[in-house]
Amino acid sequence: MEIRRANDRGASEYGWLSSRHTFSFAGYNDPGFRGFQALKVLNDDWVAPGHGFGTHPHRDMEILSYVVSGALEHRDSLGTGSMIRPGEIQRMSAGTGIQHSEFNASRTDPVHFLQIWITPERTGLTPSYEQSEIPTEQTEGRFALIASPDGASFGVRIHQDVKLYVGRFTGEQCATFVRPEHRHLWIHVVRGAIEVNKLPLSAGDAVYSSTENVVRLSHGREAEVLLFDLA
């Protein structure tokens, strides 16, 4: 398995926003990391109280928001107004065109969230929005499917052959994931620390592989992990 260390990612600092870029994004260009299969953006964003991203457009992209701490206020040109909190997943399909804004809902506390972009299966989709709550008990010591092409019982539907899982591990909790044939895995540590196939990883680190058949997660220390299973 290959490792993408947190400190090797790109960084942007704007005073109100601190961002770490796993892949090339905006002014950060890394020829070795311009995406991984359909996964094109994985940003770790910290937004200061009372600040956020003003209204701006997107087209032909599946955009997922995953809040780690705090609360994120979302508004878009579809008329959606929502609050995204830890334990929830949001999917916005930009399709033929959408405008949206994301703001820290608090005047006193920062918000930390992951911004994830996935290329859709085809262009010209009708813009749409979906948000779902993830039951905590489904993620303790195991992986729960939170985004997939056909949706999950408590997840969201994305228009691409990608499955996104989340799991939380600590102490003796462990999990094994078998890579389906011809699939590609990207595993991102959201917070805490854990071993993946005996490789020690901390918050912001990632491992990826197109050949490792079995992935074992163990020795978690308050770890929260996202696993992308990509075509």
Secondary structure, DSSP 8 states (H G I E B T S, - for coil): -EEE-GGGSEEEE-SSEEEEESS-BTTB--TT-S-BTTEEEEEEEEE-TT-EEEEEEE-S-EEEEEEEES-EEEEETTS-EEEE-TTEEEEEE-TT-EEEEEEES-SSS-EEEEEEEE--SSS----EEEEEE--GGGTBTSEEEEEETT--TTSEE-SSSEEEEEEEE-TT--EEEE--TT-EEEEEEEEEEEEETTEEEETT-EEEESS--EEEEEEEEEEEEEEEEE-
